[in-house]
Amino acid sequence: MKLATFRINTPLGPVDRFGIIWAGTDAQADAVTVARTGGGWVVDVNAAFAALSAQQRKPAPTLRANAFAPADLNACAALYGPALDPVQEVSAWLVEQGEAVASGQLRGPQGEVLAHRLGDVQLRPPVRVPVLRDFAAFEDHLLSTFGKMGLTLPAEWYERPFAFKANPTSMVGHDQDVQWPAYTRKLDFELEIAAVVGLPARNVDVTEAGAHILGYTLLNDFSARDTQRGEMANNTGPFKGKDFAWGLGPWIVTPDELPDVARTPMRVLINGEVWAESTPGEMQWSFEEMISYTSQDETLNVGDVLGSGTVNHGCGFELDRWISAGDVVELEAAGLGVLRNRITPPRDATVAWRRHRSAA
């Protein structure tokens, strides 16, 4: 399944809901095509579960849906873990009712619309992220970038997985704009796959860690390279160089639909031009190992995101090609879809803190 959070407009203002991405009658449409064209549907899980309950003559179907199939993905996963039992029920029901749902003939018990055209809604980051941890799992990428900086990859990298924590409130979804930070002249993209936690994990063995993965999504680690370099030189790790924006989406794909992360064909397109193509290949540290190591005496919670780190040839710094304001950046992966963001111009480049320091 593909799980998405989407925004609809209501008389009370915009509301975010979660649903299943559904190709409608075109069951063969792949994730990339659906994301590019916006031609599929997103089925509201909460509303569809209420409709299913009413069809089954269950009492108080809307209240039942609110209790058993909440309209928030984090809340639903907190109840059921990656199994997402009511979502599975809705998915199976869609196969039976598909045409009636797509045509709008079938509605919820209070007249709720069950399926929305993807082109009519705004996709949001697919999950609320309590903590974002970004790892570095691809050796070739690190050897290349470290070499460009005149550095050597530390021997410790081969001993255990390393990550930095990032600002989860800076998430942007598919087709949302990213503003160029006023403090950088070198803005970059990074092509990554991310795993989303669907079951809390603490002191989990590697062999059990996979059961805690809700699914996978695309992650764009936007980076202000000149700012990042200064921060890294001070041994503080990324800060303003990373935390202004993280692209996440367009949806979460459950593990059964992406059985082999390492062999997933991926591309980066800038304004429609292919800048990079990559098949990630073997990761030095698997997502299961990342979860197991991180969970030692620490709890990973539902919605936590673990980034793979940049795949080989997956950033402008490695390619020596740089994006500009106005560019459209697309990360694409077979099975996962397309994560598209437009870079908007920076605000006034006179940074407020510098004005303050000058006046002091």
N, C-alpha and C positions, 0 to 999 in steps of 0.2 A: 504494500500500500504506500501511497504518498500522502503525507499528512501536512496540512498547511494551516496557517493562521491568516485570516483575511479580514478586511475592513469594509463594512457596509454603512451607508448613511441611513439614519432613522430620524423621525421627528424630534428625538431627544439628542441628536448629534451622532457622530460616528461611533460605531460599536465594533469591537474585534471579536471574532468567533473562530472556531477551528473546524476544519472539515477534511474530507477525502477528495483528492484530485481524481477526477473521473473523465475518461475520454468520451463518454456518451456512447453513441452507436458505433463510433470508430474505435473499437477495442484494440486495434493494432497500432494506434498512434503512440509513438515513443515519447519519452519524457522531454527530449530536446525539442521535438516538433511542437508539443503542447505548450512548452514554455515560450518558444519563439513566436508562435502565432496567437497565443491566448485563446485558442479555439476550443479548449476543453471546458470542463465544469468543475466547480468546487461544491461539494454536497455538504451542507451544514449537518454535522453529526447529531447535535442535540435536537434539532428540528426533525431530522429523519427518524431518530429513535422514538420521538414522540409520535410520529405518524405510524411507525411500525407498531408501537404499543396500542394505539387506537385501533389499528387494523386487527390486532389480536384480542381486542375487547378488554384490555387491561384497564383497571380503574385509574382515574386521574393521570392520563398519559403525559401531560405536560409536566406535572410535578414529579412523575416517575422519571422522566427524561432528565430533569434538573438534578435529581438525586443520583441516578445511575450513569448518566452520560453528560456530564457537565460541558458547557460550551467553551471551556478553556482546556487546552492540551495538557498543560502542567497538572491541572487538577484531575484530569482523567487518568493520566499516567500515575499520579500519586495513589489512585484507587486500585489500579489494575497492573501496574508495571508495564513492560513492553508487550504483554499479551493483549492489552486493550480490548477486553472481551466485547463490550458493547459496540466498539468500532468494527470489529469483525462481523458482528451480527448485521450492522448496517450495510457493510460491504457486500455480504451475501444477499441481503434483501434487494440491494440495487440491481443485482444481476437479474432478479425476477421482475422488478418493477421498472427497469431502466427507462423505457420509452415514455411511460406516464410521468416519471420524475422530470425527464428532460423537457417534455412539452409543457410542464406546469399544470397538467391535469390533476396530479396528486399533490396535496398540500398537507401541512401539519394540522393538528386538531383545532388550532386557533387561527387557521389560515396562513400559517408560516410558509414562506417560500423555501423549498428544500434544496434546490440547485441554482447556483448563480454562474453565469458565464464568466470565465476568467477575465475576459476583457472588460467586464463591468465592475470588478472589485479591485481593491488594492491589496496586493500580497504584502504581508508584514513579515518580520523575522519569524520563522515558524514556531519558535518556542521562547518563553521568557527565560533568560539565562541568568541564574544566580552567580555563577563563577565561570569565566572563560580562561582556559589554560591553553597556551599555544606551545606545542612541542617542536622538535626539529628531528624528523625521522629519516630524512633522505641524504645519504652521504655525498652523492655526486654534487648536489646543490650546494652543500656546505663547503666541500672542497673547492668548488669554483668560486664562491663568494668570498671565502676566507682568503683564497689566493689573490683575488683582486685587491684585497685590503692589505696584502703583505703579511697575513697572519697564518698560523698553523692551527689546524683543528685539534683542540685539546684531547689528550688521551682519555680523559674522564668521560668524554661523550660516548665512548664505547662501553662504559661500565654500567650506566644506568640512564633511563630517560630523563631529560631535562625539559623544563617548561618555564615560561613566565606568565604571570597573571595579568589580565588586561581589563579594560573598562567595559563591563557588559551593558552599560546604559547607552553606549554609542552604536548599538546595532542598527543597521539599515537593511531593509528587505529588497526583494526583486523590484526593479524599476523605480527605486527611490534614489533621489539625488544625493551626491556626496559633495560637500563644499570644500574647495581647495583651502587648506589651512593657510592663514595669512603669514605664518612664520616660516614657511618653507619655499624653496625654489626647486626642489627635487621630489616630486610626488611619484610614488610607485604603487604597483599592485602586486599581490602575491597569490598565486593559485594554490589552494589547499582543499583537502577533504577534511571534514570534521565528524567526529562521533558525538552523539547526543545521549546523555545518560537518562535512562527511563526507570531505573530502580536504584534506590540508595545503595551505596557500596562503602563498606568499611572493612579493612583487613581481609580483602578478597583475594583468593588464589587466582593465578593466571588462568587456570583451567576452568574457573567459574565466572571469569570476568565478562565473557561474551554475553551471558544471560542478563547483564545490566545495561546493554546497549539498546536504546530505543530505535536508532537508525542513523543514517548518514546524510550529510548535506554538504553543500559547497560553502567555503569560507574564503573571503577576500580580505587579507591582512593589509589594508592600505597603510602605506608607510611614508613618512616624511624623512627621506634618507639623510639629508644634511643635518637635520635636528637629531635624528637617531644616532648618527655617528658621534656627535658631541656627548650625548648621554652615555653611550657605551664606553667612551673614553674615560668617563668618570666612574665606571663600574657600578652604575645604578640600575642598569637594565633599561628597557624601553619605557618611555613615559609619554611626553608630548609627541614623540616620533611615531607613536602607534595609536594612542587612545582617542583620537578625534573621530574615527569611523571604522567599523568592521562590517563588511557585507556578509550576510548569512541568508541562505535560501537556495532556490526559491521555495523549497519544501523539504521535509524529511522523508527519506526513502527507507522503508523497513529492511532489516538485514536480508530477508529472503529474496528481495529484489536486487540486491547488490552483493552476491556471494563472494566476489573476488575483487576487493578494493585495489590490489596491486596491479591488476591488468585492466583497469578502467581507462579507456582512451579519453584524453582531456585536451582542451585547447583554450587559448586566450585570443580573443578578437578585440581589436581596437578600431572603432568606427567601421566594423564589418571586415577588416583586414586581419587575416590570421598572423599573429605575431609569434605564437609558440604552440607547439604540439608536444604532448608528452603522455606516455603511459607510466604511471608512477614507479612501477617496479617494486622490488622488495623493500620494505621498510626496516630500518635498523631496529626499531621498536614498534611492535604492533599496538593497535588500540587496546587489546586485552592486556598487554604488558604495561601500557600507560595507566590504565585503570587500576591494575593490581598495585603498581608501585605508588601511585598517588593515594590510594585508599589506606595505605599503612598508617595507622593511628590518626587518620583524618577521614572525614565523611564526604563522599561525593553525593550530591543531591540531584533529584529529578530536574532536568533541564540544563545541568552543567554541560558545557561544551569543551571537547578536547580537540584542538586543531592538530593536523598532521605535521605542520610546518610546510614550507614551500616545496612543491614537487620539482623535480629536475627541470631546468630551463623555464621555470614558472614565474619569473619576475623580470621587470625591466632592467634592474641593476645587473643581473646575470647576462642579459641580452645586450646591454648598453644601448637601450632604446627607452625613451622617456615620454610619458603622456603629457598632455597639455589641458588647460581648462577648456571645457566644451567637449572633450572626448567622451565617447561611450565605451565603457569597459565591460566586456562580457567574459565570464568564466563558463566553460561548457564541459560537461562530462556525460558520457553515455550512461543511461540509467538514472542519472541525477538531474539532468535538465540544464538550464541556463540561468546564471545569476547575472543580471544586467544592471549597471549603475552609470549615471551620467555625472561627469565632474563639472560642477558649477564654479564660476570665478570666485576668487577670494574676496572677503570683505576688505574694508580700508586696511591697507598694509601697515598703518601706524599702530603698533601693538600697545594696548592700554598700559601694560606694566612698565614699558619703557618710558611712556609719557610721565607716569607716576615717579619713576626713578629720577628722570630729568628735572622734575619740578621740586624734588626733595632737596 
